[in-house]
Amino acid sequence: MSGTNGSVARPDSEYDVLCDDVGTFLRRYTAEGGATAVTDTGLDGTTPYVPTGDVRRCEETAAASPAIDSTAQRQTGAGAVTVPAGARSVTVLVYAGAPTVAIGGGAPVPFPTGAAASWSVDRGGPAGEQLADAFVATGAAGDDFAVLTTREI
């Protein structure tokens, strides 16, 4: 329109990708008329999101990743390998015989020659997952097996 002066007032929005104890989300800061509003959504920008636990920049989450301690224990003949609760992964490999594995104080289950079994969690770090039960692998004469573990330190 000829001869028209003025401006159109629009809110100013800025976005931040943040992380919490569950995952990644989008935070939108909108400033309009001197007031700032904060809206959290999924990464799609529309699904409402409620942060869980500490909110931080995702780079801080990566920097805070824990160190992982790994072990490999081999048992030949009679004896036991105990993995306390709190491991991130446990793997049992049977080379000979039929050692047993008991989980969390449960009944021992025989694992035959050639058996391999793994238990693990996929998310560690702050407030991360870990295996809640202890594992006890027990061998008798003629058994040969290995127990591999990972644990956050």
Solvent accessible surface area in square Angstrom, and as a share of the most:
residue,aa,sasa,rsa
1,M,210,0.94
2,S,118,0.76
3,G,82,0.78
4,T,89,0.52
5,N,149,0.76
6,G,78,0.75
7,S,111,0.72
8,V,127,0.73
9,A,100,0.77
10,R,198,0.72
11,P,67,0.42
12,D,86,0.44
13,S,45,0.29
14,E,110,0.49
15,Y,127,0.48
16,D,32,0.16
17,V,78,0.45
18,L,10,0.05
19,C,13,0.08
20,D,3,0.02
21,D,35,0.18
22,V,88,0.51
23,G,28,0.27
24,T,55,0.32
25,F,0,0.00
26,L,27,0.14
27,R,45,0.17
28,R,68,0.25
29,Y,77,0.29
30,T,30,0.18
31,A,45,0.35
32,E,105,0.47
33,G,87,0.83
34,G,87,0.84
35,A,65,0.50
36,T,93,0.54
37,A,58,0.45
38,V,83,0.47
39,T,52,0.30
40,D,25,0.13
41,T,9,0.05
42,G,14,0.14
43,L,111,0.55
44,D,93,0.48
45,G,22,0.22
46,T,109,0.63
47,T,74,0.43
48,P,114,0.72
49,Y,53,0.20
50,V,129,0.74
51,P,39,0.25
52,T,69,0.40
53,G,54,0.52
54,D,105,0.55
55,V,57,0.33
56,R,40,0.15
57,R,118,0.43
58,C,32,0.19
59,E,123,0.55
60,E,94,0.42
61,T,40,0.23
62,A,72,0.56
63,A,90,0.70
64,A,56,0.43
65,S,73,0.47
66,P,40,0.25
67,A,60,0.46
68,I,77,0.39
69,D,60,0.31
70,S,75,0.48
71,T,58,0.34
72,A,80,0.62
73,Q,82,0.37
74,R,153,0.56
75,Q,34,0.15
76,T,100,0.58
77,G,15,0.14
78,A,78,0.61
79,G,29,0.28
80,A,58,0.45
81,V,9,0.05
82,T,78,0.46
83,V,4,0.03
84,P,82,0.51
85,A,50,0.39
86,G,12,0.12
87,A,1,0.01
88,R,54,0.20
89,S,26,0.17
90,V,0,0.00
91,T,29,0.17
92,V,2,0.01
93,L,50,0.25
94,V,5,0.03
95,Y,103,0.39
96,A,37,0.29
97,G,31,0.29
98,A,51,0.40
99,P,1,0.01
100,T,38,0.22
101,V,4,0.03
102,A,17,0.13
103,I,66,0.33
104,G,44,0.42
105,G,81,0.78
106,G,37,0.36
107,A,82,0.64
108,P,85,0.53
109,V,83,0.48
110,P,87,0.55
111,F,31,0.13
112,P,87,0.55
113,T,84,0.49
114,G,63,0.61
115,A,24,0.18
116,A,72,0.56
117,A,25,0.19
118,S,78,0.50
119,W,64,0.22
120,S,76,0.49
121,V,34,0.20
122,D,130,0.67
123,R,81,0.30
124,G,17,0.17
125,G,14,0.14
126,P,63,0.40
127,A,89,0.69
128,G,23,0.22
129,E,80,0.36
130,Q,110,0.49
131,L,27,0.13
132,A,91,0.71
133,D,66,0.34
134,A,35,0.27
135,F,9,0.04
136,V,51,0.29
137,A,4,0.03
138,T,59,0.34
139,G,6,0.06
140,A,60,0.46
141,A,94,0.73
142,G,60,0.58
143,D,11,0.06
144,D,23,0.12
145,F,0,0.00
146,A,8,0.07
147,V,2,0.01
148,L,66,0.33
149,T,13,0.08
150,T,38,0.22
151,R,66,0.24
152,E,53,0.24
153,I,134,0.68
